Amino acid sequence: MQDKGLDFKHKEVVNINNGKRMGYVQDVCADLESGTITSIIVPSGNKFFSMFSNANDIVIPWQQIKCIGDDIILVDI
């Protein structure tokens, strides 16, 4: 069976400005009218508090995504 589309949840997000590993994609936001992805969401670094709230999640706009590889997403933030 072939994969359809991109499986973001298995890709690690890395900031190209400082080389920091930000974590794995938790969710994606899309514009349902146009069918385009508008941003990706990465959990905040504080894992203890992320169990109770997603208010500190990092939302990365699509324009800041520079490269999508097999297992990594490079962002410029």
N, C-alpha and C positions, 0 to 999 in steps of 0.2 A: 504494500500500500504506500502510495506517495504522499508526502506532506503537502498540504495546501496552505499557502500563505506563510507567514513568519511565526515561529514559535518563540516569542520574546521571553517567556518565563524561564527558559533554560540558558539565558544569556546574561553574562556579568557586565555591569556598567562600569566603565573606567573614565575618569576625567583626564583629558589629554593635557590640561594645564599644569597639573601637579602629579599625575600618575596615580592618584588615589583610587583605590577600588571602592566603589560606592555600594556594591551589593548586586543582587539579582533583581530583575524587573518583577514587580509585584502585580502591576496592572497596566493597561493602556486605556487612553481616552480617545474617542473617535467622534468625528462629526458624522452623524447618521444620514444627513441629507446628501453630503458629498461622498461618503464612504471612505474618507481619509482619516488616518491617525493624526491626532493633534498633539499628543504628548504621551510620555511614559512615566510611570510612578515607581520610585524606588523607596523601600522603607528607610526610615531615619536610622542613624547609627546606634541609637540607644535601644537595644533589644528588650530590656526590661519594661520600659514604658510603652513600647510598641504593641505589647500584648493587650494593653487597655485602651489605646487610642491610636488612630492613624492621622491625627492632626499634624504631626511633625514629618509626615512623609514628604519626600522630595519629588516635586513635579517638574519634569524636564520637557520643555516645549520641543516639538519636532524640529524646529529650525536649529536647535543646538545639538542635534544628533549629526555627527560627522561621518561615521562609518558603522555599518552593521556587518559583522563577520559571522562565521559559523557558531562561535560560542562567546562572542564579546560584542559590546556596543561601545563605541568611543563617542564621548560627548565633550563639548567645549563650554564649560560653565565656570 
